[in-house]
């Protein structure tokens, strides 16, 4: 974990969140500025800067993020959803700890805008 990372602080409980799920590897919480009726973030507890920083040993963890996203989506009452990773500022990444947005609960258009 990183002492300066907002998401690492959320994982530690130093910053409050609306937690939906937690295990030894993954933490899930509601987005504070939801873009859909259901919008939550799935993050690894391991600090990884972003998708471009995923290393060879991280594949299993990244797969677990997707599995947990589906589990929590169903817990939240949706079976159809969009998964989004942003990589870098120009792509919309504002917190530099890899995180997957899960959005659902309404029809989503493409391209997203």
N, C-alpha and C positions, 0 to 999 in steps of 0.2 A: 504494500500500500504506500501511497504517497501522502505526506503530511499536508501538502498544499492543494490536493485534489478534492473538489466538492463531493464527488461520488464516494471517494474513500472515507470522507467525513460522515456521509450518510450511512455507509456500511458500519462504521464504528459506533453510530448512534449520537455523534456529536452535533449533527444537523438533523432535525426531524424530517420524517417522510411518512407517507401513507403506505406502509409496507403491505404487500400482498403475498410474498413468499420469500423464504430464506432457507438455504441449506449451507453446507460447508464450502460450496464453490460459487453459488449464484445468489443474487439479491434482486428482488423485483419490487418496484414501487410505482404509484401513479404519477404521471407527468403533472407538473404544477401548472402548465399552460396547455390543457388538452386540446387537440385538434380534431377529435372525434368523440362520440359518446363514451367509447372505451379507448383509453390511451394510457399505456403504462410502459415503463422502461425495464429491460432485462439487462443486468450487468454482471460481469464476473467479479468476484472478490479480488482476484488477481488484477493488479493495475497494469493495463495494456493501454497505451496512448490512443490507439484507434485501429481501424481495420488494416491500415498499412503497416502496423507494428506487430501484427499477429505472427508468431514464430512457428516453426515446425512442430514444436511440442504442445502447441495450443489447440490443435484441431479437435481433439476430444472435447475440450471445454467449449469451443465454439458450437459444436454440435449439441452439447447439453443446453446451451442458451436457447436454441431453437426448440428443443423438446420441452423445456420448461415454459417457453412462451406459449406453446400450444396448450399445455396443462393449465396455465393461469388463464388463458383466453377462455377455455371451456368453463373454468371456475367462475369467470365473469359473465358467462352466459352467451358467448359468441363462438361460432365454429368457422367463420369466415373473417379474415383479417389481413392486414398488410404488415409486413416486416420491413423496417428501414434502418440501415446503417448509414451514417454520414462520415466521410473521411476528409477532414480538413475544413478550414474556415470557409472557403469558397463553396463547399458542398453543404454548409449549414451546421457543421460541428461547432458547438459552443463550449462543451465540456470535454476535455481531452483525456477521457477514460472511456474505452470502447463501450458503447451501449446500443442496444437494439430497441427501437420504438416499435410497439405493437399497437396498431390502430384498427378499430372496427366499430360495429354497432350502427353503421350507416353505409350507404353505397359510396365508394371511393372512385374518383375519376382518374383517368390517365391521359396525358401525363399529369403529374401532381401539381404542376404550376410553378 
